[in-house]
Amino acid sequence: MWCLLGYKEEGKLRMAGAWSTVTGGMFIFSGTEADIHEFTAADPYFQAKLVSSHSIKEWNGHGRYASSGEQKTNVRVHNSY
């Protein structure tokens, strides 16, 4: 869990998990796009070139994982190893 806990403690990472098909996963960030680029630069899976593709998209965060008044949350989705 190299730096996931740090991002979680700082409030930049809301949640993360693998797809049920184990072909990748999704990370939901509340930080900036720069935070996501910093995260991917430090991610051991990216460093080892185990991530074949990824994208950053905005999500209209409603419900349990959205902060009060927050409309957009960055989402990082990456596909498999």
C-alpha positions in Angstrom: 0.0 0.0 0.0 3.1 2.2 -0.6 1.4 5.7 -0.5 -2.3 5.0 -0.7 -2.8 5.6 3.0 -1.1 9.0 2.7 -3.5 10.1 0.0 -6.4 8.7 1.9 -5.3 10.6 5.1 -4.9 13.8 3.2 -8.4 13.5 1.8 -7.2 13.2 -1.8 -8.2 9.6 -2.4 -11.8 8.7 -1.6 -11.8 5.1 -2.5 -10.1 2.5 -4.7 -10.6 -1.0 -5.9 -10.1 -3.6 -8.5 -12.7 -4.6 -11.1 -14.4 -8.0 -10.4 -12.7 -9.3 -13.5 -9.3 -8.4 -12.1 -8.4 -6.5 -15.3 -7.8 -3.2 -13.6 -9.4 -0.9 -11.2 -10.7 2.5 -10.3 -9.4 5.2 -8.0 -11.7 8.1 -7.0 -9.8 11.2 -6.0 -11.1 14.5 -4.5 -7.7 16.2 -5.2 -6.6 18.0 -8.3 -5.6 16.5 -11.6 -2.0 17.4 -10.6 -2.4 15.2 -7.5 -3.4 12.3 -9.8 -0.4 12.8 -12.0 1.8 12.9 -8.8 0.1 9.6 -7.7 0.7 7.8 -11.0 4.3 9.0 -11.1 4.9 7.4 -7.7 2.7 4.3 -8.3 4.9 1.1 -8.4 2.5 -0.4 -11.0 3.2 2.5 -13.4 6.9 2.5 -12.6 7.1 -1.2 -13.5 5.1 -0.5 -16.7 2.4 -2.9 -15.5 -0.5 -0.6 -16.3 -1.4 -0.9 -20.0 -3.6 2.2 -20.1 -5.4 4.7 -17.9 -7.6 7.8 -18.2 -8.7 10.6 -15.9 -12.3 11.7 -16.0 -14.6 13.9 -14.0 -17.4 12.3 -12.1 -20.5 14.0 -10.8 -20.0 12.8 -7.3 -23.4 12.3 -5.7 -24.3 10.2 -2.7 -22.1 8.6 0.0 -18.7 9.5 -1.5 -19.4 13.1 -2.4 -18.6 15.9 -0.1 -21.3 18.4 0.7 -21.5 20.9 -2.1 -18.9 19.1 -4.2 -20.0 18.6 -7.8 -16.9 17.1 -9.5 -14.5 14.5 -8.4 -11.6 13.3 -10.5 -11.6 9.6 -11.3 -8.6 7.6 -12.4 -9.4 4.4 -14.2 -6.7 2.1 -15.3 -6.7 -1.2 -17.1 -4.7 -4.2 -16.4 -1.4 -5.6 -15.7 
